[in-house]
Amino acid sequence: MRFPLIPLAAGCLMLAAPVCAQDGTPSPAMPPAAPACTAPVAPTGALAPWTSPTPLTAGADGTHAALLKAGQAAQIALLPTPAVTYPLQPEKPGGSVSHGGVMALEVTQAGNYRIALSSGAWLDVVGADGAQRSVAHGHGPDCSGIRKMVDFALKPGHYTVQVSANGQDTIRVLTVALP
């Protein structure tokens, strides 16, 4: 059995049609590609502190957690995963070659808080009533170094921030109160 050959240009058009709008812009089913970063771009607004982090060392458990300060970025030295005892088992704890750690966060005013990370590590926020559910997820501004942002609705109190399944032994973290 022989199949008719479709000219190359027509075949490409048939393949491209579902993913491109008539004006050539990507359709909603295919998000635009991220720009190639030739230089870091400093984030603005509430994320501006990202560029001047304070060095911290993550705790190995909830008792020895480093204190994160809202509005201040931290470059956190993490521990090998086997050395960390998480107060609440992370959904994605990582393996023996990954890194993680525990930090503390004091919230004095109820509201939504965003935690920005420099990697795709797993993030849990644990309060007196257990794991806090995230209310939004996103990516940071292009070329800023912010890879992941997760928002939580938090009441005043003490929280444990757990980072797990990180491929590197450091991570940058910034917590900000949202307006």
Secondary structure by P-SEA (a helix, b strand, c coil): cbbbbccaaaaaaaaaccccccccccccccccccccccbbbbbccccccccbbbbbbbbccccbbbbbbcccccccccccccccccccccccccccccccbbbbbbbccccbbbbbbccccbbbbbccccbbbbcccccccccccccbbbbbbccbbbbbbbbccccccbbbbbbbbcc
